[in-house]
Amino acid sequence: MSEKPIKGGEFLIRDTQASEIFIPENWTEEQRMISDMCDDFIRTEIEPHLDRIDSMEDGLMSSIMEKAGELGLLGMSVPEELGGMGVDFKTSLLSTERLGKGYSFSVAFGAHTGIGTLPLLYYGNEEQKQKYVAKLATGEWKAAYCLTEPSSGSDANSGKTKAVLSEDGTHYSITGQKMWITNAGFANLFTVFAKIGDDKKLTAFLVEADSEGISLNPEEKKLGIKGSSTRQVFFNNVKVPAENMLSDRENGFKIALNILNIGRIKLAAGVMGGAKETINDSVKYANEREQFGRPISKYGAIRYKLAEQATRVFAVESATYRAGQNIDDAIAGLVASGMSKGEATLAGIEQFAPECAILKVAGSEALDYTVDEAVQIFGGMGYSAESNVERAYRDARINRIFEGTNEINRMLTVDMVLKRAMKGELDLMGPAMAVANELMSIPDFGDKPEGVLGNETAYLKGFKKTILMVAGSAVQKLMQTMAKEQEVLMNIADMSMYTYLAESTLLRVQQMIELKGEEACEAQIAMAKLLFYDTADKMNKAAKDALNSFAEGDELKMMMMGLKRFTKTEPFNPKTARQLIANKIIDANEYCF
């Protein structure tokens, strides 16, 4: 282990050893039992009732949530003294993953346990927590989070909902409109964001759903997640006790941002569970469906899809649990320094906010690819409402909008890292200058690292140099207008995402080889090599687009030459790699990694 724990965003400038990351192959027996419990719950309480759930049968989702609460599934992150299980962060990610294949239920679960419960858990005072948290952990009460308004989506702080303190100071009167509120139809407790007077920032309040003055619009008609309750909530002079203010005045915007950080990585875990289940559906159908006298899983076009589905999901999984362990380590370090567990959890997650944003984008887009190709594998049956992949296809689309759109998250990734560099928390300028100097010197190709993944280890260094070259030059050239150059920011964000996924996959497979040997890891090695092969081209394209957007003349030519060097790869047979990966899945008749 390194002497200093890695910081959020530092993966861009720091080498990480395989032994430093957590990999899913190292789950403990207790964690595997939690995983099995979640699988059993989906199998018994969700899968037999999918059509009933999607038809919004009155009371059904609420009763399912209560059953989840009885098993402890709603209280994974809640300390034992408040009625929960008190597991560590990466174990909470595991439960979110395993329940992520629950279609609309996974949305209700995620909203309740994440944005519904965590603001109270991490920002509430002792009296508030004692009053509400145990009820939420057991499922006796359900929670919803009221932030978005008709005129404030990505710009959350522009909300118009108002809170007015009474003359005697005993209560606030809240008036306003909230929309797209998940779980609104059956929630008992709302976390409501409003502005007091002329405040610039939001304040958060805990509002009981049966308070006088609250009314709901009918359930929204949606493209997917049809079984998830989504309604507009209206507040008309709703009286809220002054003691129900959550945290301090004007601290609501900070609460919203920090809870969204958690929601982003939790979303990555949840969509990963859904993607794995979709791969299972894909391969089972491919093995059963015969055309031209043999199963369609025998055909290269189908194997390509199966291998690509698996590789993308494997990469997201590798990165998600790597970040989860990083967050756990940061929390432990802060607790050891004297910080309370709640404060440490928030600070630890905030430290890795760039990775959370990356994972939200990567996970939702990997799921989109997986469900789209599943429908293609199923052919006409995939378009029929009788197949689960039709439901998965529709349900997947919201995830690129949830928890901040993918475009917002891309720009946030770069913004957060650059701000940390400006504050001196990350030394980006030193490595960026070193890359700039390297461009003007004779290339040192050096010796290739040893091992079956030696090429990939070398490619990774080139990927990081590419990011530093483009980002460093962009900051120098664009300076004050950088925030407006959204196309360039998204290019840099994409390169950062590709690199984080590639590095996480490489480190995971290297650790697996140490544990099991090369022969037992041949499919995982193939996935790592395939991912790097494709990533090199993606890096080249994103960097080229960015450079052509702001550089010119000799400087542009020099950086293009550097780009060619930094993204160069050795010959590699992607067809053979995909065949190997696909055969593993086909033989197992399920996602087996």
N, C-alpha and C positions, 0 to 999 in steps of 0.2 A: 504494500500500500504506500502511496505517496505520503510524505510528511504533512503537506498541506492539502486539505480536501479541495477538490475542484470547485470552482465557482460557476454560477450560471453564465452561459455564453462563452466560457473560457475554452470550450472544446475547439474553438476556432484557432487558438494559438498555443495549445498545450497538447502534448502527446499523452495518451492514456494507455496504460497497460491492460491486457486482457484480464489479469487477476483483480483489477480495481473495480470491475463492474459486476452487478448481479445479473444472473441469467436464469430464465424460467426453469431450466433443467435442475436447478438447486432448490426448488420449493421444499419446505419441510413437510413431514407427515401431517402435522396439524393444518398447514396451509392447504395441502391436498384434500384434507377432509372438508374444509370450508368450500373448496371448489366443487367437490362431489355433492355437498349439500345444496349448493346453488343449482347444479345440473339437475338434481332430483326435483327441486322445486319447479324448474322450468318444465320438466317432463310431466309432472303430475298436475300442476296448477295452471299452466299457461297453454301448452301445446294442445290439449284436448278442447280448449275453449277459445281458440283464436277468432273464430267467426263471431262468437257471442261478444267477445271483447271489442272487436271492430264495429259491431252494430251498436255499441254504447249501451248495452243492457243496463238498466237502472240498478245501481248499487253494486254491480259486479266488480269493477276495478277497485272500489273502496274495500270490498270484502277480501279481495286478493291481497291488497296492501296490508290488511290486518293479519292475514295468515303469514305474510312475509315478516311482519313485526314479531309475531309469536315465535318464529324461528331465530330471531335475532338479526335478520338480514338488513333491517332498517337502522340498526344501531352499531354497525361495524366501526364507525369512526367515533362513536360516543364513548366516553370513559365508563368503566364499570360502575363507578359510584353514582353515575347519572342514568343507569339502566341499560348501558350498551355493552359491547364486547371489547372495545378499546384496543383494536388491532393496530398494527403499524400502517404507514401510508401505503406501502406497496401491496400489503395484503388487502387493503380496501380497494386498490386497483384490481386485484385478482377477482374479488367478488363482483365488482362492476363489470369486468370482462365476461365472467361466466353467466351473469344475468343479462348481458347485452344482446343475447340471442332471443330475448323475450318480446321482440317487436314493440308494440305500443306500451306494454308493461314496463319495458326497460326505460322508456321516457318518463313515465310516472315515478318509477323508482329513483331514477337519476335526479329528477327535479326535487323530490322529497328529501332524499338523503344528502344532496349537494346544496344547491342554492336555497332549498327550503329550510334545512336544519343548520347548516354550518355558520351562517351569519350570527345566529343566536348562540351557537356553541362557542364560537371564537370571540365574539364581541359583546355578548350579554354579560350583565352583572350576575352575581351569585343568586340573587332573588329571582331574576328572570329565568335563569337556567333551572333552578329548582322547580319553578312553576310549570315550565313547558317542555323541557328537553326529554324527560322520561316518557311523557305522553307521545312525543314524536318517535322516540326510539322503539317503542312497543307497537306503534301503529294505531294506538287509541285515537290519536290526532294525526291529521295529515297537513302538510305544509305547502305553501305556494309563495312565489317570489314576484312582487309587483314592481317592476322597474320600467319596462318599455311602455311608451305612450304613442299615440298616433303621429306626433311630430318629433319624437325622439327615439331613434333606434340605436344606430352605431354611436351617435352623439348623445349618450345617456344623460349627461349632466344638463342638457337643455330642457329637461322635463318641466311641465307647467303645473303639476299637482302642488297645491299649497297646504301648509299646516299653520293654523293661527292659534296662539296661546290664549287661553281664557284670562279674563281680568284677574281672577283669584289664583291663577297659576296652577290649577289642579289638572287641567286637561288641554289637549290640542284638538282643534276641529280640522279634519282633513277633507279637502274637496279636490276632485280631479278624476281623470279617466286613465285606466291602464288597459293594455291590450296584449294579446298572445300570452295569456297567463296560464301556464301549464298547471294542472290539478285544481284549477279554480272551481270547478263544478262540485268538488267534494272536500275542499280544504277547510280545515278548522282554524288555521292560523296563517295570516298573510304578513310577509315582511314588505312594508310599503315605503317607497322612497318619495320624499316631498321636500319642498323648499319652504323655509320659514322667513317671512318678511322679504327683505331684499338680499337675502343670502346668495352668494355666488355658487355655493355647492349644496348638494343634497344632504338631507338628514334622513336616517332610517327609523322606522317605527314598527313595533309589533302590534298587529291589529287582529283581534279575534273576529272570525268571519260572521258571527251572528250579531255583530254590532249594528245598531240602528243606523240606517242611512246607506248601507251597502246594497247594491243591486248588481245583477249579472245579466249580460246578454245571453242569447241562446248559444249552444255549442257551435264553434266554427266548423264549416265544411272544408276539409283539407284534402290535399293531394294524397298524403300518406299519414302514417301514425293516427289512423282514424279512431282507434280506441282510446287515445289520449285525450283527456279533457282539456280543451283550450277555449277560454272565454274572455270576453272583455269584462272588466270590473269597474264599477262606478262608485265613487265615494262622494256623498252629499252631506257635508257637515257632520262627518262621522266623528263622534267624541272618543278620543283615545287618552287614557290616563297618562299624565306627564311622566310617570315612572316607566312607561312603555317605550320611551325613546331608547333606541338601541345605540349604545356607545354615546359619543359626544355630538353636539350640534355641528353640522356641516361635515361630519365624518362619513356620511352615507356614500359619497362618491368613492372614497377609499375602500369602504366595505365592498361596494359593488365590484371594483377592479380586482381586489384580492380574491373574492369568492369566484370571480370569472376565471382567474388563473387556475384555481382548483378544478372548476368545471371543464376547462379545456383539456387537461390531462385525463380527467375522468371520462370525458367524451371519447378520447383516443382509445382508452381501455374498452369502453362499451362497444364502440363500432368494431373493434377487433374481434370481440366475441360474436357479433353478428356476421362478420366476414368469414370467420372460420366455419360457422354453421352453413353459410351459403356455399362454401367450398365443398362441405360434406354433401349438400344437396346436388351440387354440380357433378361430383364424381360418381355418386350413386346412380344418377340418371344416365351419365355417360357409359357406365358399365352395363346398365340394363337395356338401353335403347339400341336396337340393331338397325342398321341400314346397309344395303348391299351385302348382306350375308354375315355381318360381324358387328360387334359392339362399336359405337362411335368413339369409344375411348381408345380404339386401335389406330385412329387417324391422327396424323401429325397436326392438323389444324386445331383439333380439340385438345391435344396434349399441350400445344403452345399456350392455350388459354388456362388450363389447369396449372401449368408450371408458373405462369405469370401471376395468377391469383395468389398462389402459395408464396412466391418470392416477395411480393409486395407486403403481404400480411406478416410474414416472418420478419421483415425489416422493421415494420412498425412495432411489432411485439418486442423485438430486441431493444429498440430505442425507448419504448415506454417504460419497461421495467428497469432499464439502466437509469433513466431519470427518476423513477420512483425510489430507487435505492439512494441516489444522490440526495433526494429530498429528505429521506429518513436520516441519512448521515448528518445533513445540515441541522435538522431538528434536534438530534441527539447532542450535537456540539453546542447548540444554543442553550439547551436545557442544562448541560453540564456547566455552562458559564453563569448560570443563575437565573435564566429567563423562565417564565412559567411555560407549561406545556402548550397552552393555547397560543400565546404570543410567539413561541418558538415555531409552532406549526405554520402560522401565517408567514413569519419571516423566512422560514426554510423554503416554503413554496414560492414566495415572492422572489427569492434568490434565483430560482430556476424558471421564472416567468417566460424568458425567451424560448426555453425548451418546451414549455407547456404550449405556447403558441404554435411552434413548429409541429408538435405532435397532433394538435387539433386539426391542422391542415392536412398533414400526412395521413392521419387515420381516416378522416372523412373522405379523402380522395381515393385512398386504397379501397375503402368500402364501395364507393361509387363504381370503380373499375370492376370489382368482384361481382357485384350484383348485375351490372350491365352484361358482363360476359356469361353469367349464369343464365340470364334470359336467353342469350344467344345459343348456349349449349342446349337448353331445353327446346329451342325452336318455337313452334306454334304453342306448345304446352306452356312455355314460359310466359306467354301473353295471356294465358287463361287465368282467371281469378281462382281456379281450383288448385293452382300450384303455389307453394310458399315463396318461390322466387319472384312471382309477380308482386306479392305483398312486400318482400324485401326490397325490390326495386323502387317501389313508391316510398316506402318508409325511409330509405337511405337518403333521399334528396335533402331533407331538412338539415342534415348534419353539417353541410357546408354553410349554413346560415346560423344555426344555433351557436351560442357562446361567442358571438362576434363573427361576422362573415369571414370567409377565408381570405378575402382581400384585406380586410382590416387586420387580421392576424399576421399576414405577411408583412405589412408595413410596421406593425407593432414589434415584430421580431427584430428588424433592423433598428428601429427607433430606440428600443430598450438597450440594445448592445452599444450603439453609438453614444447614448447618454451616459452609460457606465464608463465608457472610454473617456468622455469629456470630464467626468468627475475623478478620473484617475483610478477607478476601481478595476479596470481592465487595461492592460498595456497593448492596445491594438497598433498604436503608431510605430512602436519599435519594430515589431515583426513586419508591418507594412513597408517601412523604409528599407528593411533588409531585403524584401522581395524586389522593391524598386531598384536597389543597388545591384541585385542579381541579374536584372534585365540588361544592365549595361556592362556586365562582365562576361568572361568566357564561361559557358555552361559547365558545371561540374556534375557529370552524370553519375559518378560514384559507382559503388558496387550495389547490386540489387540485394535487398534483405533476403535471408535464407528462409526456407520452408515452403510448404505447398501454397501458401498465400503471400509469398514474398512480393510478387508483382503488385498485388492489391495494397500491401503496406506502403509500397513506393507510390502508387497512384494516389493514395490518401494524402500524402504530403503535397503532391501537385494540386489536388483539389483545394486544399487550404491556402496554398499560395495564390491560386486563382481568385479566391474570395478576397484575400488581402490586397491583391493587385487592383482589382476592380473597385472595391469599397474605398481603399485608400485614395485612388485617383479621383473617384467620384466626389469624395469629401473635399479634396483640394480644389477641384474644378468648379463644383456647384455651390459649395459653401452655404450661404444663407438660403438659397433656393432649393436645397436638397429635399426638404419636406414636401415640396410641391412636385418633385420628379417621381411620381408614383410608379411609372413603368420601370424606372431604374431600381427603385427600392424593391419592387417585386422580383426583379431579376436577381438581386443580391439575396433576398429572402429565399428564393428557390434554390440557389446554390448552397446556402447555409443548410436548408432542409435536406437536400440530396446528400450533403457531406455528413450530416449528423446521422442519417439513416445508414449510410454506407459504413461509417466508422463503427456504429453500434453493432451492425451485423458482423463485421470483421472481428471485433473483439469477442463477440459471443461465440462465433465459430472457432476462433483460436482457443478459447477456454474449453470448448467442447472437445477439441482435438486433444488437449492436455488430459482431459478426464477419460476419454473413451478411445482415443486413437483415430488415425485418419480413415481407416477402412469403415469404421462404424459411422463416420460423419460424411460419407461421400456425397450425399444429397445436399447437406448443409453447405459443404464446400462449393458444390456446384451453384447453389443459390448465391453465395457470397461473390463468386467469380462473375456470375451473370449480372448481378446487381452493379458491380463496379464497371463492367463492360458497357452497360447501358448508361450508367451515371456519367461516365466520361463524355459521352456525346451530349447529354443534357447540360452538363456543366459548360461545355464548349459553346452551345447554342445560347444559353442564358447570358454568359459572359460577353459573347460577341454582340448580342443585342444591346447590352448595356454600354459597352465601349463605343459602339457606333452611334450611340445616342448623345454622347457628350465629348468624345475625344476626336482629334483629327490630325492630319499631317504625319510627321515623323514619329511623334509620340504614339499615335494610334498604331502605326506600323510596328513599332517596337513592342507594344503590348500585345498585338496580335501574334507576333512571333513567340512571345513568352507564353501566350495562351496555348498555342499549338504544342509547345514543349510540355506545359503543365498538364495537358489533358491527353497526351499521347498514350496509346496502349499497345501491347503486344498482340499478335494474331490470336484469336480465340474462337472456338466453335460454339456458338450459342445454341445451335440445334441439338447437339449432343448433350449439352447441359440441361436443356429443357426436357429432353426425352428422359434423362435420368431422374429429374425431379418429379415429372409427371408419373413415371412408372412406380415410384414409391407410393404416391397417393392412390394410384389405380389399384395397386396390389393390396393396400390397406383398406381401400374402399372408404376412405375418410381423410381429412386433414390430419397428418400424423407427425407433425413437427412441434 
